[in-house]
């Protein structure tokens, strides 16, 4: 991936995971696995252009703009970030002022680049279409390291990490 062409507002995080590209892809797309390390499942067929419904804590978030952007199994996965709803904000402890700031920043997207690296895989997460000093960028910069660490732990040990306190 050519990081020189990335917008400076993008949040980029990389990790090396002792797994295969196929197993990493499965962990990113299989609802039973995403629920374990993220607490979220995605209802989609993982075909470019397909809608995505986010399920988290008994809540669903759907919106016509929540779609799969790129789906290249074992190589690259990209989708638009979830819609911020009042129900989601309340459930995760976001107050009204913060919720309004999130909504005003607009939709972002996430891309996972999967690259073989010897007997490991390099996973690069690029969360972009963010406001450079925005609230969403601040939140994802705290969330992605914890999430990728739990994913790595699950793939390497069979156990996800406990949720990081907020």
C-alpha positions in Angstrom: 0.0 0.0 0.0 1.3 3.4 -0.9 0.9 5.4 2.3 2.3 8.6 0.7 -1.0 9.1 -1.2 -3.2 8.8 1.9 -5.1 11.9 3.1 -3.5 13.2 6.3 -6.9 12.8 8.0 -6.8 9.1 7.6 -6.0 6.9 10.7 -3.6 4.1 9.8 -2.8 1.1 12.0 -0.7 -2.0 11.1 -0.1 -5.2 12.9 1.6 -8.5 12.1 -0.5 -11.6 12.9 0.7 -15.2 12.8 -2.1 -16.5 10.6 -2.9 -16.9 6.9 -4.6 -14.4 4.6 -7.6 -16.7 4.4 -7.9 -17.1 8.1 -7.6 -13.3 8.6 -10.3 -12.7 5.9 -12.6 -15.2 7.7 -12.0 -13.4 11.1 -12.9 -10.1 9.4 -16.1 -11.4 7.8 -17.5 -14.4 9.8 -20.2 -13.2 12.3 -19.2 -15.8 14.9 -15.7 -14.5 15.0 -16.4 -10.7 14.7 -18.8 -11.1 17.6 -16.0 -12.6 19.8 -13.3 -9.9 19.3 -15.4 -6.9 18.5 -18.9 -7.5 19.8 -20.3 -6.7 16.4 -21.6 -8.8 13.6 -22.3 -7.8 10.0 -25.2 -9.0 8.0 -24.1 -8.9 4.4 -22.9 -11.2 1.6 -19.6 -9.4 1.3 -20.0 -8.6 -2.4 -19.0 -5.1 -3.6 -22.0 -2.8 -3.5 -24.0 -5.0 -1.1 -25.7 -3.4 2.0 -24.3 -4.0 5.5 -26.3 -4.2 8.7 -24.3 -3.8 11.9 -25.6 -5.8 14.9 -24.2 -4.9 18.3 -25.6 -5.5 21.7 -29.0 -6.5 20.5 -29.3 -3.4 18.3 -29.2 -3.2 14.5 -27.9 -0.2 12.5 -28.9 -0.1 8.9 -28.7 2.6 6.3 -28.6 2.6 2.5 -25.2 4.2 2.6 -23.7 1.3 4.7 -22.2 -0.8 1.9 -19.3 -3.0 1.0 -16.9 -1.0 -1.1 -14.3 -3.6 -2.0 -14.2 -7.3 -1.3 -11.2 -9.2 -2.5 -11.0 -12.3 -0.2 -7.6 -12.7 1.4 -6.4 -9.3 0.1 -8.6 -6.3 0.7 -11.8 -5.4 2.4 -13.4 -2.0 2.5 -16.8 -0.7 3.7 -18.5 2.5 4.8 -18.6 3.0 8.6 -21.9 2.6 10.5 -24.5 5.3 10.7 -24.5 7.2 14.0 -28.0 6.8 15.5 -29.5 8.1 18.8 -30.0 4.5 19.9 -26.4 3.6 19.2 -25.2 6.7 21.0 -27.3 6.0 24.1 -26.3 2.3 24.2 -22.5 3.1 24.2 -22.7 6.1 26.6 -22.4 8.9 24.1 -24.0 12.2 25.3 -26.1 14.4 23.1 -23.4 17.0 22.4 -20.9 14.3 21.3 -23.5 12.5 19.2 -24.3 15.8 17.3 -20.6 16.3 16.6 -20.3 12.7 15.3 -23.3 13.1 13.0 -22.0 16.5 11.7 -18.6 15.0 10.6 -20.3 12.7 8.1 -19.6 9.1 7.0 -16.2 7.6 6.9 -14.9 4.3 5.6 -12.5 1.6 6.7 -10.2 -0.5 4.5 -8.3 -3.6 5.6 -5.2 -4.4 3.5 -4.0 -8.0 4.0 -0.4 -8.8 2.9 1.5 -12.0 3.4 4.7 -11.5 5.4 6.6 -14.7 5.7 4.7 -17.0 8.1 2.6 -14.0 9.2 0.2 -11.6 7.7 0.5 -7.8 7.8 -2.9 -6.2 8.4 -3.1 -2.5 7.7 -6.3 -0.8 8.8 -7.0 2.5 7.1 -9.9 4.5 8.5 -10.4 7.5 6.2 -12.8 10.2 5.0 -12.2 11.6 8.5 -12.0 15.3 9.6 -8.3 15.7 10.4 -8.8 16.9 14.0 -12.3 15.5 14.3 -14.1 13.6 17.0 -14.5 10.4 15.0 -10.7 10.3 14.2 -10.0 10.7 17.9 -12.4 7.8 18.8 -11.1 5.4 16.1 -7.5 6.1 17.1 -8.3 4.7 20.5 -10.6 1.9 19.2 -8.5 0.3 16.4 -5.4 -0.6 18.5 -7.6 -2.4 21.0 -9.7 -4.1 18.4 -6.8 -5.3 16.3 -5.0 -6.5 19.4 -8.1 -8.6 20.3 -8.3 -9.9 16.7 -4.6 -10.9 16.8 -5.0 -12.6 20.1 -8.0 -14.6 18.9 -6.2 -15.7 15.7 -2.9 -16.6 17.5 -4.2 -18.1 20.8 -7.9 -18.9 20.2 -8.9 -16.3 22.9 -9.9 -12.8 22.3 -8.9 -10.1 24.8 -11.4 -8.7 27.3 -13.0 -5.4 26.2 -10.9 -2.4 27.1 -12.7 -0.2 29.6 -13.9 3.2 28.2 
